[in-house]
Amino acid sequence: MSASLFLGPLVINYALIGQPAFEKFGNFFPPQTAQICEASDGILFGAVTKGGILELRQHFDFFTNLRPVRPFETLLHKSSLQSQKIQGLDILFVRELVSGIYFGPSGRERDENGSYGYHTMKYYDWEISRIARVALQKAKERRGLLTVAHKENALPQIPWSHLVQDEAKHFPDVVVEPMLVDNLAMQLVREPKRFDVILAGNLFGDILSDIGGALVGSIGLLPSASINDRGFGLYEAIHGTAPDIAGKGIANPLGTMGAVALMLQQWGETHAATHLIQAIETVLALGYRTADLAPQGEEILVNTENLTELIIQQLSELALANKE
């Protein structure tokens, strides 16, 4: 991996998950994959079409999902009203990742009224409290504002606001702002720069952070880091799968590269992370774009592989410059 230009040698092991793992091992998250992950310093994750990801998150208790939303300055057009709205935007979504509706009891049943399905949103108070402490600490390190996404008018048995306020007693410098999730979604579109850190449960965090992709120009730009209480992490783009474009060379690799930068930062390798982001910014400044970024004017449309090669080349040039 090119970041090794600033780190020294990296040992990269590959493991199967999802449908390819099921076809080979009869398991979406096989023990072989778990063992490889357990022996690693971090997990760089691709995307799966079916199965495996929830099991992986739960296996390592990756309860903290961090999703930073910042625009690349080189993608902003000075004449664009949208660009003016998001210039200087810096939001951190903190999403609870191993509980809630994705992990609650679910199934298909039938009664006298017919067939039906159900998914249960279940949260222990301690699960909300522990992710609240993470979000409050992040807000303390940033601008001191924590917005809590909730729907307590309709879901009063899951008291996010009350539990976060209890934890906030230990963070007197942080302002806690509970906000109904539907209003929060609207305000993200209308006035995104008013937000600093946004805390949300699993379902709401999944949906709200995708709005961040729309704000900065493409969901393909956004990375994420999922961390457990030992500091061990899983790093991936937030966009998930897109089977309809598989093999066409039009996917945006920048979300995954951003996830690598988050991994390097978690390891304390800030120098390498900074150079990776610098290489991306330089290539974007030269006008290169993948299809999702809707190239206009003098911008140059390139495929996934081309953009990746250009960034690797830029990293190599930065490494040489640092040796001189």
Secondary structure, DSSP 8 states (H G I E B T S, - for coil): -GGGGTT----------SHHHHHHHS-SS-HHHHHHHHTSS-EE----SSSSHHHHHHHTT--EEEEEE---GGG--TT-HHHHHHTT--EEEEEE-SSGGGTS-EEEEEETTEEEEEE-----HHHHHHHHHHHHHHHHHTTSEEEEEE-TTT-TTS-HHHHHHHHHTT-TT-EEEEEEHHHHHHHHHH-GGG-SEEEE-HHHHHHHHHHHHHHHT-GGG-EEEEE-TTS-EEEEETT---GGGTTSS----HHHHHHHHHHHHHTT-HHHHHHHHHHHHHHHHTTEE-GGG---TT-EE--HHHHHHHHHHHHHHHHHHHH-
